[in-house]
């Protein structure tokens, strides 16, 4: 077994400490800039060697005491014991590096990250997994780079209510001896427990996900969870996919079947399987930034919102525009967007259920502002090509992946001035960061 002493230069995308030694590059788990560490090699891909720390010979002054018993095993967060101001600096530098290396852009475009006011108990959605191991029912989070489940009693980035629910759920499942799904054998029933919270309304939703509709001992299961799980809504989702956690048809076992979130007087209903930003405080800051730019740049007219979800951006900005069109492929989200427009008395929005690539092929209207909030994979070449043909006057590009953002901005830079890229820390204590890029067309007709 190979042991090496190295100095960590920086943290790179993926949350690894980066070190160089003897013409090799090392990616090290749980190692911070400036630390001198003894490492053990776990494997390699070509010239990059992945390693773990065996001993901290010299620790970073920004490393705080360990505050979670699962940290370093659990994959939920990677920077939990790092000073928060230092986290923001490191994340800003990761974005700068991706913008420079992948986008071939000036990293001065990246301005300082906006932090989250809350850095623990902040997530409004958590996905916990069930497992059955040596006679014990586990409910928790996956180990980093593994499908093994860490049995969690208390997660620090989850709201306190979630921790009570996962512990109560475990007791119910053990009492009823419910069947846990095994992804290898494809047998069993319960796969995940997804918990959602509305921070403005203080509502909780518990979502139990099974492989099929059938649940053994269903009557007792339904009775006990309604009695003992403190949730405003309890949902049963039937999901045959092993690759996507939250999708499929669902039944409401208790409550309204939606949770509501409010931003500056706008109310949004969020169905169980719809996407929604996972940090209320930072989402509010992004919305305020959008409004500030729309007003200061005097942007009016037509807004096209691609990947529009439940209509958050479309509806929030609608009073500032003549007409807003939202495009979303998830039918449940589109239905919620129509409802949300009605709830808020917004008349100038249209929400269309369509794949973005299919929709934009035929689109030929003038766009004064384009909002893009794509999945982690970014925007496809076909959609980018069409955007360059349509030449929206202004673009707000929101991204949770700085690599695909940098790639897409590189394709847009000939036609657009990239005014700035601002990281928003939607995910404290992890290496993930949300980014907002503001673009203005160079030659406006």
Secondary structure, 3 states (H helix, E strand, C coil): CCEEEEECCEEECCCEEEEEECCEEEEEECCCCCCEEEEEEEEEECCEEEEEEEEEEECCCCECCCCCCCECCECCCCCCCECHHHHHHHHHHHHHHHHHHCCCCCHHHEEEEECCCCCCCCECEEEEEEEEECCEEEEEEEECCCCCEEECCCCCCECHHHHHHHHHHHHHHHHHCCCECECCCCECCEEEEEEEEECCCCEEEEEEEECCCCCCCHHHHHHHHHHHCCCCEEEEEECCCCCCCCCCCEEEEECCCEEEEEECCEEEEEECCCCCCCEHHHHHHHHHHHHHHHHHCCCCCEEEEECCCCCHHHHHHHCCCCEEEEEECCHHHHHHHHHHHHHCCCCCEEEEECCHHHHHHHCCCCCCEEEECCCCCCCCHHHHHHHHHHCCCEEEEEECCHHHHHHHHHHHCCCEEEEEEEEECCCCCCCCCEEEEEEEECCCC
